[in-house]
Amino acid sequence: METLRYTRTARVLHWLIAVGIAAAVMLALSFHNMLLSPRKIQLINCHKWIGLTVLWLMAARIGWRTRHRPPQLPATLAAWEQRAAQLMHVLLYALMVMTPLLGWWLSSAKGFPIKYLGLVPLPDLAAKDRAAAEFVQPLHMFSAWSLVGLVALHVAATLKHQVVDQVPLLRRMA
């Protein structure tokens, strides 16, 4: 029998990642224009820790997904909508991995080693290099804003199908 819902593990990972992304974005917006201060450094570190947590959760989610197929999309969705949904998920997964990796690379290139949760030192992804940092920073920003845009589109499409088309998609992930 084909299940209509994602597994409990997939749902928990989905919502933890969603909360993590929202928190990372809100933190980035809060410190973006701040002058350098101990508070700004604290917020930046929290942003990094959340981003890396999203990365670890995504590794778990990808591993889980390789062994547990997602439920079929409702047959009431048009073929182009099903293809769009599949493409959306591929892009979301790519950006949810790429964005924190670019952030980690940026931190390394700026010469700021990451000590995860203030406890576990992580290896640098690159040597300190000002030119590399200037190259990676806009990539990290573009990736982050692309992720925000795709998440907004994902939410809007889900709500459109749920409310307008009366296709109960929310139940799959709730």
C-alpha positions as CSV (number, residue, x, y, z in Angstrom):
1,M,0.0,0.0,0.0
2,E,1.4,3.4,-1.0
3,T,1.7,5.8,1.9
4,L,0.3,9.3,1.6
5,R,2.7,10.8,4.1
6,Y,6.4,11.2,4.6
7,T,7.9,9.1,7.3
8,R,8.1,10.5,10.8
9,T,11.9,10.9,10.5
10,A,11.5,12.8,7.2
11,R,8.9,15.1,8.7
12,V,11.0,15.9,11.8
13,L,14.1,16.6,9.7
14,H,12.0,18.8,7.3
15,W,10.7,21.0,10.2
16,L,14.0,21.1,12.0
17,I,15.7,22.3,8.8
18,A,12.9,24.8,8.1
19,V,13.3,26.3,11.6
20,G,17.1,26.3,11.2
21,I,16.9,28.2,7.9
22,A,14.5,30.7,9.3
23,A,16.7,31.3,12.3
24,A,19.9,31.6,10.2
25,V,18.3,34.1,7.9
26,M,16.9,36.2,10.8
27,L,20.3,36.2,12.5
28,A,22.0,37.3,9.3
29,L,19.6,40.1,8.8
30,S,20.0,41.2,12.4
31,F,23.9,41.5,12.3
32,H,24.3,42.5,8.7
33,N,24.5,46.2,9.3
34,M,25.9,46.1,12.8
35,L,29.2,47.6,13.7
36,L,31.8,45.1,14.8
37,S,31.3,44.4,18.4
38,P,31.3,41.4,20.8
39,R,27.5,41.1,20.2
40,K,27.9,41.0,16.4
41,I,30.6,38.3,16.7
42,Q,28.3,36.3,19.0
43,L,25.4,36.5,16.5
44,I,27.7,35.6,13.6
45,N,28.9,32.5,15.5
46,C,25.3,31.5,16.2
47,H,24.5,32.0,12.5
48,K,27.4,29.7,11.6
49,W,26.4,27.0,14.2
50,I,22.8,27.0,12.9
51,G,24.0,26.8,9.3
52,L,26.3,23.9,10.1
53,T,23.4,22.2,12.0
54,V,21.3,22.6,8.9
55,L,24.1,21.0,6.9
56,W,24.4,18.0,9.3
57,L,20.6,17.6,9.2
58,M,20.6,17.7,5.4
59,A,23.2,14.9,5.4
60,A,20.9,12.9,7.6
61,R,17.9,13.8,5.4
62,I,19.6,12.8,2.2
63,G,20.8,9.6,3.8
64,W,17.2,8.9,4.9
65,R,15.8,9.7,1.6
66,T,18.0,7.3,-0.2
67,R,16.4,4.5,1.7
68,H,12.9,5.8,2.1
69,R,11.0,6.9,-1.0
70,P,8.8,10.0,-0.6
71,P,5.1,9.5,-1.1
72,Q,3.7,9.9,-4.6
73,L,2.3,13.3,-5.5
74,P,-1.4,13.3,-5.9
75,A,-2.5,12.2,-9.4
76,T,-4.7,15.3,-9.5
77,L,-1.6,17.4,-10.1
78,A,-0.8,18.1,-13.7
79,A,2.3,16.4,-15.1
80,W,4.1,19.8,-15.4
81,E,3.3,20.5,-11.7
82,Q,4.8,17.2,-10.7
83,R,7.9,17.9,-12.7
84,A,8.1,21.4,-11.2
85,A,7.8,19.9,-7.7
86,Q,10.6,17.4,-8.4
87,L,12.8,20.2,-9.7
88,M,12.0,22.4,-6.8
89,H,13.1,19.7,-4.3
90,V,16.3,19.1,-6.2
91,L,17.1,22.8,-6.1
92,L,16.1,23.1,-2.5
93,Y,18.3,20.2,-1.5
94,A,21.2,21.6,-3.5
95,L,20.9,25.0,-1.9
96,M,20.4,23.7,1.6
97,V,23.8,21.9,1.3
98,M,25.6,24.6,-0.8
99,T,24.7,27.6,1.3
100,P,26.3,26.4,4.6
101,L,29.3,25.0,2.7
102,L,29.8,28.4,1.1
103,G,29.5,30.0,4.5
104,W,32.0,27.6,6.0
105,W,34.4,28.3,3.1
106,L,33.8,32.1,3.5
107,S,34.7,31.8,7.3
108,S,37.8,29.9,6.5
109,A,38.9,32.3,3.7
110,K,38.4,35.2,6.1
111,G,40.6,33.5,8.6
112,F,37.9,32.9,11.2
113,P,38.1,29.2,12.3
114,I,34.8,27.7,13.4
115,K,34.4,26.2,16.8
116,Y,31.0,24.4,16.5
117,L,28.8,25.4,19.5
118,G,32.0,26.9,21.0
119,L,33.2,23.4,21.7
120,V,34.3,21.5,18.6
121,P,37.0,23.0,16.3
122,L,36.2,22.3,12.7
123,P,38.8,22.2,10.0
124,D,39.1,25.1,7.6
125,L,37.8,24.4,4.1
126,A,40.5,26.8,2.7
127,A,43.5,28.8,3.8
128,K,43.0,32.4,4.8
129,D,42.8,34.3,1.5
130,R,41.3,37.8,1.1
131,A,40.7,37.3,-2.7
132,A,38.9,34.0,-2.1
133,A,36.8,35.6,0.7
134,E,35.8,38.4,-1.7
135,F,34.9,35.8,-4.3
136,V,32.9,33.5,-1.9
137,Q,31.0,36.2,0.0
138,P,28.6,37.1,-2.9
139,L,28.2,33.5,-3.8
140,H,27.1,32.7,-0.2
141,M,24.7,35.7,-0.3
142,F,23.3,34.7,-3.7
143,S,22.9,31.1,-2.5
144,A,21.2,32.2,0.7
145,W,18.7,34.6,-1.1
146,S,18.0,31.9,-3.7
147,L,17.2,29.5,-0.9
148,V,14.9,32.0,0.7
149,G,13.2,32.7,-2.6
150,L,12.7,28.9,-3.3
151,V,11.4,28.3,0.2
152,A,8.9,31.1,-0.3
153,L,7.9,29.6,-3.7
154,H,7.7,26.1,-2.1
155,V,5.4,27.4,0.7
156,A,3.3,29.4,-1.8
157,A,2.8,26.4,-4.1
158,T,1.9,24.2,-1.2
159,L,-0.7,26.7,0.1
160,K,-2.1,27.2,-3.4
161,H,-2.6,23.5,-3.9
162,Q,-4.0,23.1,-0.3
163,V,-6.4,26.1,-0.3
164,V,-7.2,26.9,-3.9
165,D,-7.1,23.4,-5.5
166,Q,-8.2,21.6,-2.4
167,V,-5.4,19.0,-2.7
168,P,-4.4,18.0,0.9
169,L,-0.6,18.4,0.5
170,L,0.1,19.7,4.0
171,R,-1.0,16.4,5.5
172,R,2.0,14.7,3.9
173,M,4.5,16.7,5.9
174,A,2.4,17.7,9.0
